Amino acid sequence: MANRIKDCGRLDDLTRFAADCQRAETLGDLHGTIDAAVRDLGFRWFTLLHNIDLRRGGEQSLFLTTYPSAWLEEVLEERHYLEDPIHAACARTPSGLAWDRIGDVLELTPRQRSILDRARDHDLASGYSLPIRTPGEPEAIFTAARSRDEPLSAEEVLTARLLGSVAYDRARELLGERAGPLACVPLSPRQVECIALVAQGKSDWEIGQILGLSRDTVHEYVESARRRYGVRRRTQLVLRAVRDGHLNMEALL
């Protein structure tokens, strides 16, 4: 296997990728490094996700991705993450799996099949997802995906696994060094509470009932945050709040 990767020139590429990751000084630098490597090695998209902050005492989650924004918005709007077949299948595997093998470890529900079909509509047709497990921490997941709807080769699977492991190790180091995220926008604790409930599908009136606020006050908290981020839709606001570490993925459930 290693000889075949070397014959393809990929071993040198992966070695350079590891060196480039070590030179990354911020999560923004690392995002660009992973994106470039993913594309050079035959993929198109990537996501590196961890549910909670990896820095002791901090409040930032890890969420780096180049997934199409329209797909991310749909995931939030339709709450696909509640029945995500890829994450569900990864939970049953020791070291990850290619998407065409999901049916081998998970009996897909009609809803999960629909989610996979919708992902293909957004050019996420095939890929590899790697669960990364660290004792005492929730599971992290790295995914490399592409628009071609065909099975990954053995070399591509190994490439994706190595990419994910190297990228995650450097991300943890950067978080431990308290490196800055991608253009973090400050939000008040009340704004974060409101946005977390928006992510759960609550209306302004329902949020007001839960938090003991008027509907108009809730509306202003959310709209003020939306203006700070310069986004038009509330789903985009939720996505930015997760990216900046104001919310972790558990807050969406």
N, C-alpha and C positions, 0 to 999 in steps of 0.2 A: 504493500500500500504506500509506504513512505517513498519507495523508489519511483512508483508511478507519479506521485505528486511532484517529486523532484524532476522527473522527466518533463513534466508540464511547466516547470519553472515556478511552481506554486510554493515550494519550500522557501525559496529565496524571497518571494513576495511576502510570505507570512513572517519571515524573520525581520524584514523591513517594517512590516506592520507593528510588530512587537516593539521595535526600537522607536517608531513614530509615536506609539502610545505613551512610552516613557517620557518622550519630549513634550507631550501635551501638558500644559500648565493649568488649564481650566477645563470644566466639563464642556464648554463651548468648543475648545480646541479638540477635545476627544471626539465630540460629535462629528466634526469635519473629518477627522482622521478615519473614523469607522466608516463614514459614508463613502469616502474615496476608495478605501480598501474593498468594501462590499461591491462597489461597481467594477473595480478592476478584476475582481475574482469571480465575476459572472452573475452576481445578483443585482437587484435594483433597489430594494428597500431593506431597512433594518429597524428593530426596536430592542432597546435594552431597558428593562423595567424591574423595579423592586418596590414592594408594597410600602415600605416604611423608610424612614431616615436611617442611614447607616452610620451616621456620626453620633456618638454618645452625647445625649443632651440636646441635640439639634432638632430641627423641625422639617427638614427637607427630604423628600423622597427622591428616588432616582428614576427619571423618565426621559430617555433620549430616543428619538424616532425620526424617520423620514417618511413614514407612512403617508399616503395621500390625505390631505386635510379633510376632503369630503368623506372619506371612509371613517376617519376618527370622529367626525361630527355624527355620522350615522350610528357608530358604536355607542356614543353617549345618548343620542336622541332615542334610539330604539332599545337601549340598555342590553346590547348584545353581550356585554361582559358578564352578565349573570349566568349565561349558559355557553360561554365560549368553549367550543369543542377542542380547540388547540390546547388551551390551558388545562382543560379537564383531562385530555389524553396525556399531557406531559406529567401530570400528577401521578400517573400510573406507570411511568417508565423510569428506569434508573439513570438514563443518560440522554434523553431526548429522542425525537423521532421526526422523520420526514412526513409531510402532510398527507401524502398518498397512503401512509400506513396507519392513519388515525383509526380507521375501521377495524384494524387488527387488535386494538387495545380498548376500544370504546364502542358500545352499541349506540350509534347516533340517533338522537330523536329527530323528528321532522323539523323542529326549530333549529337544531344544530346543523342539519343539512342545509337549511335555508341560509344560515349565517355564512357557511362556506361558499355557497353559491353567490351571495352578495359580495363576499370578499373578491371572488373572481371577477365580478362586474367592475371592481375597482382596480383591476390588474394585479391582484394578489392571488395568483393562480397556483403557485407551488412554492415550497420553502421548507426550512428546517427550524425547529424550535428546540432550544436547549434549556432545560431547567438547571439552575445553579443553586446547590444546596449548601448552606453554611450552618454548622451547629449553632442553635440558639437564635437563628434569624429566620424570618419568612423566606419563602422561595423566590429567587429572582429568575427571570426568563430572558433569554436572548433569542431573537428570530432574524434570520436572513431569508428574504423572499424575492420572487421574480414574477414576471408576467407570463412566461412560457408555461403552459399547462402540460408538463411532462415530468416524470419521476427524476429526482436528483441522482446523479451517479454516486458511487462509493467515495470517490475523491471529493465531490462537492459536499457530501455530508461531513466528511472529516474536516474539510476546510471551514465549514460553518461552525463546527464544534470548537475548533481552535480559535477562530475569530471571537466567538462569544466568551470563551474562557479568558483570553488575553484582555479583551475590552473590559470585562467586568472587574478583573483584578485591578486594572488601572483606575476605574471609576471609584472603587472602594478606597484606593489610596488617595485620590483627589478629594473625596468627601471627608476622609480622615484629616486631610490637610486644610479642611474648610475652604476649599476652592470655590470661587463664585460660580453660580449657575448661569444659564442663558438669560440675561437681561431680566432679573427678578424685579417684579413690580410690588411695592409694599401694599398690604391690605390690612384693615383693622380686624380685630378678632370677631366683631359683629358681622363684617362683610364675609369673612370666611365661613361663619355659621350659616349665613343665608345662602351662600354659593353651594355649600355642601348639601343643603336641602333642595336647592334647584337641581343638583345632579341626581337626586333621588326622585325627580319628577314632581315635586311639590309646587303648587301655585303660590303666588304672593300671599293670598289670603290664608292658605294652609300654613305657610311659614310663619305668618304673623300669629296664628293661633298657637303654634308650637313654642315660639320664642316670646310670646307676650308683647308683640309689637303691632302697630297698625299696618294695614295693607300698604298704605302710602309710604310709610317709613321703610318697610321691606323693599318696596320698589326702588326707593332712592338708594338704599345700600347697594343693591344689585346693579342698578344702572350706573352708579358712580364708579363701581369696580369695572364695569364693561367699558366705560369711557376711558378709564386709566389704561386699559390694555389696548384701546383703539380697535375693538372688534365689534361686529354688527350683531352677532347672535349669542344667545346665552350658552349654547353648547360650546362655542369657541371660548367663552369666558371660563367655563368649567375646565376645559382642556388646558388653558394657560395656567389656571390655578394649580392643577395637578403637576404640570411641568415645573412650576416654580417652587413646589414643595409646600404650598399652603394646604393642600389636600393630599391624602394618600388614597390608594385605590380602594382601601377598605371603607372609606367615607362614601363611596358611590354605591355600596351594597345596602 
